[in-house]
Amino acid sequence: MRPWITLPTLLLALPLAAQAPEPNSIGVQARLSLPGGNLPDATGSRNAGIGASLQAELHFESVLSLRLLMGADDWRPKGATQNRAVQAYHVGIDVGYFLRDEGRDYVQGPYVMAGLAGYTWAIGADAQSRTTPLRSTKACVDVGFGYRLNPHFDVELKVLAGKVEPNFTANTTSLGITYRF
């Protein structure tokens, strides 16, 4: 992860930790994401990418939550050079709705979510038959389904859709595991 993203991430997390309405509201997520749209063409591969995010989750009422997140993802074919890689750095917000409330101190079980994020895309010079690297910042939307296993762990499936430029779509399907501390 680049240094310019680490400091803002920590600054984002500190005030939210002080407002935690639920004991486990700060967490990290690791994910694998399958590229879609023009991403496989850009990297020359359909291999899954890897990513990570820092997340801060706030709960309203008992089943509604708001998640602030900041992270990075990387897609590249095995053994490829940096010129064929695609990276994405994002800051976003997800709204989650838990499908059942069992009256516990914490919510658990299935949930749905939808969100909006700002993505900065870094695409290598050899991707999409380019001669120079591409940098682009665009908004993307996501929807997903998750399951809170216990107060510390979630598993979720998320679909992201966005555009890098008018003729370049960036879609992903990701499977993530979140640990909250």
N, C-alpha and C positions, 0 to 999 in steps of 0.2 A: 504494500500500500504506500502511496506517495506521502511524503511528510506534510504537504500542504493540506491533506485531508484529515490527518491524525489529530492535530490541534483543534480544529473546529468540531470534530467528533467528540472529543473529551469535554470541550466547553458546552456542547449541546447536552451531554449527559449529566453534568454536575447539577444544574438547577432542577432538572427533572427528578433527580434522586431525592432531593429535599422535599418534593411534593408528592411522594409516592403514596397513593391511597391504598395500594396493595403491597405487601411486603416484597414481592419479587417483580419489580417493574423495569429493571434495566437488564438487558441481555445481549447475547451475541448469536448470530445465525451463520451457519455454514450451509452451502447449497451446491448442488449440481444442476446445471441448466442445459437443456437441449436447444440448440439454435434453430430458428425458423426464419421465414421471410428470406432476405438476402444475406443473412449472416453465414449460412453454410457455403454460399458461393464466394463470399469474401475471404473466408479462411481456407476454402478448398476442402472442407471436412465437415462431417455431421457429428464429430466427437463432442461430447458434453463439455461444457465450460465449468469453471469453479468460481465461487464467489463467497463473500462474507459481508456481514453488516453488523453495525452496532445499533441496538434498538432501545427505545424508551417507550414504555407502554403505560397509558393512563386509563383508569376505568371510571365510567360514569354510570350511575345507577348500578344495576347488577350484571347486565348482559351486554352493555355497549362499551367498546374500548376505542381508543385512539392511539395509534402507534407512529412514532417519529423514527425514521431510520436513515442511516447514512452508510454507504458501502461501496464495494467495487466488485467487478466481475471480469473474467478473462477467458477468451476462447482462442484456441490455436490448435492446429493439427499437430500430431505427435512428430517431434523432430523438426518442426518448422522454425524458420527464422522470425525475428521480431517484425519483419516487413509483411508477414502474412497474418499477424495477430490482430485481434479486435479486443479492446478494453472498454469498459464502461464504468463511470463513477457516478454515483447518484445520491441525491437527498430527496426524501419523500415522506408522504404521510399516508397511512392506511387506516380505514375505519373498519372495525370488526364487530360482528354481532354473534354472540354465543347463542346456540340454538336451544339450550336448556339451562335452567338455573336450579341447582339442587339445594339451595339455601345454605351452602357452606361458606366459610370465611373467604374462599377463593372460588372463582368459576373454573369449571373443568368440562371437558367433552368437546363436541364438534362446534365449529364456528365457520362463518363465511366472512369474506373481507373484500374490499375494493379500495383502490388507491390511485394517487397521482404522484408522479415524481419528476424531477428535473434530472436528465441524464446528459453527461458529457461523454461523447463517444470519441475514441482514438482508434483510427483504422490505419493499418500499415500501408506503405506505398505499393506493395504488390497485390493487395486485396482489390478485387473488382477491376483488374487491369489498369490501375492508376499509376501515375508516375511520381506522385507526391503523397505524403500521408494526409489523411483527412481528420480534422477536428470539428466537432459539431455539438451544440448543446440544444436539446429539444425536450419537450414534455412527453411522457409516456404514461399509459394507464395500465392498471393490473387488476385482476380479479382472482380470487382463490378460495380454497377450502382447507381448513386445518382441524387438528384435533389436539387439545390440551390434555396430555397424559397425566400430569400432576403439576404442582405449583412451579416446577422448574423446567419441564420439557414440553415442547410443542413439536408437531410434525405437520408440514403444510405443503400443499401443491398449489402453485401459482402460475398464471399465464400473464405475460407482459406483451403489450403491443405499442409500437411507436415507429417513428420515422427518423432516420438519420439525416436524410436529405430527400427531396421530392421523389427520386426514383430508387431509393434505398430504404426498405422496411426492416425493422429490427423486432422480431418476435421471439419470445423464449417461453419454454415450459420448464419450470424449476421445481425441484424437490428439496425442501430445506428442513433442517433440524435446528431448533432454537433452544438455547440454555439461558435461563434467567437466574440471576443471583441476587 
